Amino acid sequence: MDCLFCKIAAGEIPSQKVYEDAQMLAFRDIEPKAPVHVLLIPKTHLDGVRALTADNAAVVAHIIAKIPEIAASLGVTDYRVVTNNGAAAGQSVQHLHFHLLGGRTLGEMG
């Protein structure tokens, strides 16, 4: 598979890791939109939210449950979590991922 995030999760492409466990990886975005901009990905490839099923959704619950701990380790208590699903929605890498944004006042989403 030629997936950028799968290669990052496998350690084939370096990243600035902020958290890792058996199910997920969190690393700094290379084009941050806020002082804290971390991508949270499952290590198992899922194209996006559309690929979620009852059988694989537990990984998302795990990622969401880890967000407060990861945010705290980065020194943020107020933050936004976003995922895009599909190219027209802004998903540039076809691997399910969440953006954790914080470190400044975030404007309205439009």
Legacy VTK file of the C-alpha trace (Angstrom):
# vtk DataFile Version 3.0
C-alpha trace
ASCII
DATASET POLYDATA
POINTS 110 float
0.000 0.000 0.000
1.302 3.432 -0.871
-0.189 5.348 2.078
1.830 8.189 3.612
0.376 7.703 7.103
0.867 3.912 6.999
4.531 4.565 6.203
4.778 7.042 9.087
3.098 4.558 11.453
5.532 1.841 10.332
8.515 4.135 10.951
9.483 4.201 7.260
9.036 7.982 7.184
10.201 10.014 10.191
7.769 12.103 12.214
7.796 14.213 15.358
5.972 11.738 17.574
4.154 13.018 20.635
2.417 9.750 21.571
2.423 6.149 20.408
0.916 2.874 21.527
-0.035 -0.406 19.840
-3.174 1.050 18.220
-2.339 4.646 17.363
0.273 7.289 16.673
0.142 11.025 17.346
2.651 13.300 15.613
3.105 16.975 14.816
1.633 18.246 11.542
4.321 19.451 9.119
2.111 22.418 8.123
0.593 23.476 11.468
-2.531 25.647 11.506
-2.136 26.434 15.229
0.726 26.452 17.757
-0.323 22.911 18.699
-1.333 20.877 15.644
-1.049 17.137 16.072
-2.355 14.378 13.812
-3.775 11.291 15.500
-3.943 8.172 13.339
-4.867 4.537 13.798
-1.970 2.244 12.926
-4.417 0.094 10.970
-5.285 1.609 7.607
-8.824 2.953 7.301
-9.570 5.313 4.407
-11.706 7.642 6.515
-14.888 7.839 8.565
-16.784 6.070 5.765
-14.648 2.967 6.390
-15.772 2.648 10.019
-17.821 -0.392 10.980
-18.929 -1.960 14.236
-15.925 -4.275 13.922
-13.244 -1.558 13.647
-14.727 1.463 15.434
-13.030 0.609 18.753
-9.809 2.155 17.466
-11.591 5.518 17.146
-12.891 5.230 20.707
-9.317 4.544 21.820
-7.971 7.589 19.960
-10.702 9.863 21.338
-10.105 8.563 24.880
-6.381 9.407 24.590
-6.914 12.985 23.382
-7.192 14.630 26.847
-3.947 12.960 27.956
-2.122 13.949 24.751
-3.453 17.524 24.909
-2.380 17.852 28.547
1.103 16.576 27.685
1.303 19.380 25.097
0.167 22.002 27.615
-3.276 22.702 26.181
-6.604 22.470 27.977
-8.761 24.129 25.299
-8.533 22.507 21.897
-10.406 21.480 18.775
-10.554 17.985 17.275
-11.411 17.730 13.564
-11.591 14.987 10.972
-12.270 15.430 7.281
-13.906 12.742 5.188
-13.311 12.889 1.445
-11.358 15.227 -0.829
-14.152 17.813 -1.099
-14.160 18.056 2.713
-10.406 18.691 2.828
-9.074 15.178 3.421
-5.686 15.231 1.701
-4.406 11.849 2.956
-6.797 8.940 2.532
-6.090 7.452 5.959
-8.427 8.194 8.855
-6.907 10.909 11.008
-7.894 13.518 13.539
-6.386 16.983 13.915
-5.809 18.181 17.476
-5.504 21.985 17.359
-4.824 24.363 20.225
-2.447 26.821 21.785
-4.368 29.916 20.670
-7.932 31.159 20.380
-9.466 29.314 17.440
-11.926 31.156 15.207
-15.315 30.009 14.034
-15.371 27.175 11.540
-17.207 27.982 8.347
LINES 1 111
110 0 1 2 3 4 5 6 7 8 9 10 11 12 13 14 15 16 17 18 19 20 21 22 23 24 25 26 27 28 29 30 31 32 33 34 35 36 37 38 39 40 41 42 43 44 45 46 47 48 49 50 51 52 53 54 55 56 57 58 59 60 61 62 63 64 65 66 67 68 69 70 71 72 73 74 75 76 77 78 79 80 81 82 83 84 85 86 87 88 89 90 91 92 93 94 95 96 97 98 99 100 101 102 103 104 105 106 107 108 109
